[in-house]
Amino acid sequence: MACGRQIGDLDHWNRIGWTRLGDAAHPKAMVVLMGDGQEGTTWVNVERPNAVFVAVAGHIREPVRTREQGWGEFRCNGGSESVYVQR
């Protein structure tokens, strides 16, 4: 279940994504990316400084650690989707 405020991300012509930031009862965030072209990355502000996110769809094994300001570089394989949840 995805809860909280949703932020859309359209920084590339063949990759879209969105972030759900959670709420008081469900405080963890998630990131979803989908691409129809080549593999690529998108910088996303999840408003979670120094947090770790793991991909749950099985396509990507490397976790993402956000920076001090809450930004992380999330990857999506070409022609695929990636779903990251905060650990």
KAVEN-V912868 format. One record per pair of residues at least 24 apart in sequence whose C-alpha atoms are under 6 Angstrom apart, sorted by the first residue. I is the first residue (numbers start at 1). J is the second residue. D is the distance in Angstrom with one decimal. If there is no record, write none. Layout:
I/J/D + I/J/D
//
This chain:
28/86/5.6 + 29/86/5.5 + 30/84/5.5 + 30/85/4.4 + 31/83/5.8 + 31/84/5.0 + 32/82/5.7 + 32/83/4.6 + 33/81/5.5 + 33/82/5.2 + 34/80/5.9 + 34/81/4.3 + 35/78/5.9 + 35/79/5.2 + 35/80/5.7 + 36/79/4.2 + 37/78/5.1 + 37/79/5.6 + 38/78/4.1 + 39/76/5.7 + 39/77/4.2 + 39/78/4.0 + 40/75/5.7 + 40/76/5.6 + 41/74/5.3 + 41/75/4.2 + 42/73/5.6 + 42/74/5.4 + 43/72/5.5 + 43/73/4.4 + 44/71/5.4 + 44/72/5.5 + 45/70/5.4 + 45/71/4.2 + 46/70/5.6 + 52/86/5.9 + 52/87/5.7 + 53/84/5.7 + 53/85/5.2 + 53/86/4.3 + 53/87/5.5 + 54/84/5.1 + 54/85/5.6 + 55/83/5.4 + 55/84/4.2 + 56/83/5.8 + 57/83/6.0
//
